[in-house]
Amino acid sequence: PSWVYILQSDSTGRYYCGQSSDPDRRLRQHNDPEYQLSKTTKRFPGPWKLVWKQECLDRGEATRLERKIKKRGISRFINS
């Protein structure tokens, strides 16, 4: 299964939306200073916490949901 997830920075309140087959592992990667493949969450201060996730049937559905959330605005999506 694929998951769409939203993280929030504890220090700034900023949101980040992404997708993964394992959101808990991905959260650890976002917070690991040695891990280099999560550039957005390295550019902005954390630590990051998981505030929302939803399982999708496949990666295509996850991609569509992630786009919908980002188009609407992550904070608007979360606060609706």
Summary of the structure (lengths in Angstrom):
residues: 80
radius of gyration: 12.1
end to end distance: 25.5
largest distance: 34.9
contacts: 216
relative contact order: 0.28
helix: 41%
strand: 29%
